[in-house]
Amino acid sequence: MKEGPDIARVAALLGDPARSNMLTALMSGRALTAAELAQEAGVTPQTASSHLAKLEAGQIVIPRKQGRHRYFTLSGPDIVEALEVLMGIASRVGHNRVRTGPRDPALRKARVCYDHLAGEMGVALFSGLEARKLISTDHNGVALTDAGTDFAEAFGINLNELRTSRRPLCRECLDWSARQSHLAGSFGAALLDRFYDLGWAHRNMESRVVIFSPEGERNFKALCDS
C-alpha cells in the first residue's frame, strides 16, 4: 500500500448522495442541526445522525453545541473548494440533477460559496479585478497588487486585520456553474461582507442565493468595469 493522503476515504465520505446533499447545504456557511440536514438529504433523523458521525470522524464537519441544540458546520473553506470542483466536474461530464425550479437561475447568477461570492457575478468580480490589475494571477496563485491594496483600503476593507489570519488573503476557487474562477480567501469574503454593509446585496437565508438590488447591481458592475 502506498503512503500518503487517503484520497479514497475522503472521496467515499463526500460521494454518498445523502452526505453530498448535507455538505451542499452547509456550503451556505450556516450552521445547521441534524434535523435540518436530514431534511436536506431526504433521510430520517436516525440515518442523518449516522452520516454525520462518519463526516465528523473524517473531520469533514465540526459539531458545535449551543444550549440544547447541536449544530454542524464544514471544517474549513478547503472543503467548500473541493465540493465546488466536484460540482464543476459533475456538470461538465453531464451528471446533473434535474433542475428544481426558478431558484436555480438565481443560484447560478449569484450565490454564497461558504463566505464569498460565487456564480456569474462572482466570476465577473474576479475578471473585473484582474482586468483592473487589482489582483494578479500566475502559477503561484492569486495575489493582491499594490493598486489592489489601495483599492481595498479605499473600499473600506481593513487588510491589516485580514493579514493576521492564517487564511490566504486571495485564493482562486473554480465555480461549478460558470466553470471559471471566482475569488475566495479572506479578501473575497471581505468583499462580499462589504457589499452587504453597503446595502448592495443581501442573503436569501433560505438558500445560498445572494440578491443584489438594482442599484447594488449597477454599483457592482461599475466596480468590475472601472
C-alpha positions in Angstrom: 0.0 0.0 0.0 1.3 3.4 -1.0 1.9 6.0 1.7 0.3 9.4 1.6 -3.2 11.0 1.8 -6.1 8.6 1.7 -8.0 10.1 -1.2 -10.3 7.1 -1.4 -11.6 7.6 2.1 -12.3 11.3 1.7 -13.9 10.6 -1.7 -16.1 8.0 -0.1 -17.2 10.4 2.6 -18.1 13.1 0.0 -19.6 10.8 -2.6 -22.6 9.3 -0.8 -25.7 11.0 -2.2 -27.2 11.8 1.2 -23.9 13.1 2.6 -23.3 15.2 -0.5 -26.7 16.8 -0.1 -25.9 17.6 3.5 -22.5 19.1 2.6 -24.0 21.2 -0.2 -26.4 22.7 2.3 -23.5 23.5 4.6 -21.8 25.4 1.8 -24.0 28.3 2.7 -21.7 28.9 5.7 -24.6 28.5 8.1 -24.6 26.0 11.0 -27.4 23.5 10.7 -28.9 20.9 13.0 -29.0 17.2 12.3 -32.8 17.6 11.8 -32.3 20.3 9.2 -29.6 18.3 7.4 -31.9 15.2 7.4 -34.5 17.3 5.6 -31.9 18.5 3.1 -30.8 14.9 2.4 -34.2 13.4 2.4 -33.4 10.8 5.0 -34.6 10.0 8.5 -33.1 11.8 11.5 -31.5 8.4 12.6 -29.9 8.0 9.2 -28.7 11.6 9.2 -27.1 11.1 12.6 -25.2 8.1 11.2 -24.0 10.0 8.2 -22.9 13.0 10.4 -21.0 10.7 12.7 -19.0 9.5 9.7 -18.4 13.0 8.5 -17.3 14.1 11.9 -14.9 11.2 12.3 -13.5 12.1 8.9 -13.0 15.7 10.0 -15.3 16.9 7.2 -17.8 18.6 9.5 -17.4 20.1 13.0 -20.2 19.9 15.7 -21.0 22.9 17.8 -23.3 22.8 20.8 -25.4 25.8 21.8 -27.9 25.3 24.5 -29.8 22.1 23.9 -29.0 22.1 20.2 -26.1 20.7 18.3 -25.1 22.3 15.1 -22.8 21.3 12.3 -20.5 23.3 10.0 -17.9 22.4 7.4 -14.5 22.0 8.9 -12.9 24.7 6.6 -13.1 26.6 3.3 -10.9 23.9 1.6 -13.9 21.5 1.9 -16.0 24.1 0.1 -13.5 24.5 -2.7 -13.3 20.7 -3.1 -17.1 20.5 -3.4 -17.1 23.3 -5.9 -14.6 21.5 -8.0 -16.5 18.2 -7.8 -19.7 20.0 -8.7 -18.0 21.5 -11.8 -16.7 18.1 -12.9 -20.2 16.6 -12.5 -21.7 19.5 -14.5 -19.0 19.1 -17.3 -19.5 15.4 -17.7 -23.2 15.5 -17.7 -24.0 14.2 -14.2 -26.6 16.9 -13.4 -29.6 16.8 -11.1 -32.9 17.8 -12.5 -33.5 21.5 -12.1 -35.9 22.1 -9.2 -37.4 25.4 -10.1 -36.9 29.2 -10.5 -34.4 29.3 -7.7 -31.8 27.7 -10.0 -31.2 30.7 -12.3 -30.8 32.9 -9.2 -28.4 30.4 -7.7 -26.3 30.4 -10.9 -26.3 34.2 -11.1 -25.1 35.0 -7.5 -24.7 32.7 -4.5 -22.6 32.4 -1.5 -19.8 29.8 -1.6 -19.1 29.4 2.2 -18.4 33.1 2.8 -17.5 34.6 -0.6 -19.4 35.4 -3.8 -19.8 32.7 -6.5 -21.9 32.3 -9.6 -21.9 34.5 -12.7 -21.4 37.7 -10.6 -18.6 36.0 -8.6 -16.8 35.2 -11.9 -17.4 38.8 -13.1 -15.9 40.2 -9.9 -12.7 38.0 -10.4 -12.4 39.0 -14.1 -13.0 42.7 -13.3 -10.4 42.8 -10.5 -7.9 41.1 -12.8 -8.7 43.4 -15.7 -8.2 46.4 -13.5 -4.9 44.9 -12.3 -6.1 44.9 -8.7 -5.3 41.2 -8.5 -2.7 39.2 -10.4 -2.7 35.5 -11.3 0.2 33.2 -12.1 1.4 29.7 -11.4 1.7 30.7 -7.7 -1.9 31.6 -7.5 -3.7 34.9 -6.9 -2.2 37.9 -5.2 -3.4 41.4 -4.4 -1.4 44.0 -6.3 -0.3 47.4 -4.9 -3.2 49.0 -6.8 -5.4 46.4 -5.2 -4.2 47.3 -1.8 -5.1 50.9 -2.4 -8.5 49.9 -3.7 -9.2 47.7 -0.7 -8.4 50.4 1.8 -10.5 53.0 -0.2 -13.4 50.5 -0.3 -13.4 50.2 3.5 -11.6 46.8 3.9 -9.0 46.5 6.7 -6.2 44.5 5.1 -4.1 44.6 8.2 -6.8 42.7 10.1 -7.2 40.2 7.2 -3.4 39.6 7.1 -3.4 38.5 10.8 -5.5 35.4 9.8 -3.8 32.2 8.8 -6.2 32.0 5.9 -4.8 33.1 2.5 -5.7 36.6 1.5 -6.6 35.7 -2.0 -7.4 32.3 -3.4 -8.9 31.1 -6.7 -12.0 28.9 -6.5 -13.3 27.1 -9.5 -17.0 28.0 -10.0 -19.1 24.9 -10.6 -21.8 26.6 -12.7 -19.7 29.1 -14.7 -16.7 26.8 -14.8 -14.4 29.8 -14.4 -12.7 31.2 -11.3 -14.2 33.3 -8.6 -12.3 34.9 -5.7 -12.1 33.1 -2.4 -9.8 33.8 0.6 -10.2 36.4 3.3 -10.3 39.2 0.8 -13.0 37.5 -1.2 -15.0 37.1 1.9 -14.4 40.7 3.0 -15.6 42.0 -0.4 -18.9 40.1 0.0 -19.3 41.4 3.5 -18.7 45.0 2.2 -21.4 44.5 -0.4 -23.8 43.6 2.4 -22.7 46.6 4.5 -23.2 49.0 1.6 -26.7 47.6 1.0 -25.8 46.4 -2.5 -26.9 42.9 -1.7 -28.4 40.6 0.9 -28.6 36.9 1.6 -31.7 34.8 1.0 -31.5 33.0 4.3 -33.5 30.0 2.9 -30.9 29.2 0.3 -27.4 30.1 -0.9 -28.7 32.8 -3.2 -27.3 36.4 -3.0 -29.8 39.0 -4.1 -28.5 42.3 -5.5 -30.7 45.4 -5.5 -31.0 47.2 -8.9 -28.8 50.0 -7.6 -26.4 47.5 -6.0 -26.1 45.6 -9.3 -25.3 48.9 -11.1 -22.6 49.7 -8.5 -21.2 46.2 -8.7 -21.0 46.5 -12.5 -19.2 49.8 -12.2 -16.7 48.3 -9.7 -16.0 45.5 -12.1 -15.8 47.7 -15.2 -13.9 50.8 -13.9 
